[in-house]
Amino acid sequence: MTQRPSRSCPICRKPEDLKMRPFCSKRCADVDLSRWFNDVYAIPEDEKVPDAIEDDE
């Protein structure tokens, strides 16, 4: 069995805890969740200009 390389916590860069993966603690997991809730993280979306509405009157 090969051992997985150790990763660091994406919030504080300490070694990850396997129970809280990919974070090192519940605190860092909560910080990350808070960032999602407050729109710090966002998935980019292509802006699309709506097509002109044509009236057939």
Secondary structure, 3 states (H helix, E strand, C coil): CCCCCCCECCCCCCECCCCCCCCCCHHHHHHHHHHHHCCCCCCCCCCCCCCCCCCCC
